[in-house]
Amino acid sequence: MNEGPSTTRQWTFLTNHARVLVQIARDPGIRVRDIAARCLLTERAVQRIIVDLEDAGYLTHERTGRSNHYHVQAAKQLRHPADAGPSLAELLAVLLH
């Protein structure tokens, strides 16, 4: 019997934005190429996510020579109203362990 394509919905607990932010929090000098490899994303997708995070105030960067050094704004509150209360620092504390 041919079952055909799976109709099971694919989902994960963490968004790509969270994955990228965790990698940057682990290593603020990490290259986009390395983030992409660790998160199984394209470099272009990682660049867009970094722009999103910077636009939302969760991340800043400083250019050092040919590389970037990122700064996570850990005191920032989470965006979604259902997540009100914990700061980004509290979320990262859980995800980084």
Buried (B, 14 or more C-beta within 10 A) or exposed (E): EEEEEEEEEEEEEEEBBBBBBBBBBEEBEBEBEBBBEBBEBEBEBBBBBBEBBBEEEBBEBEEEEEEBBBEBBBEBBBEEEEEEEEBBEEBBEEBEE
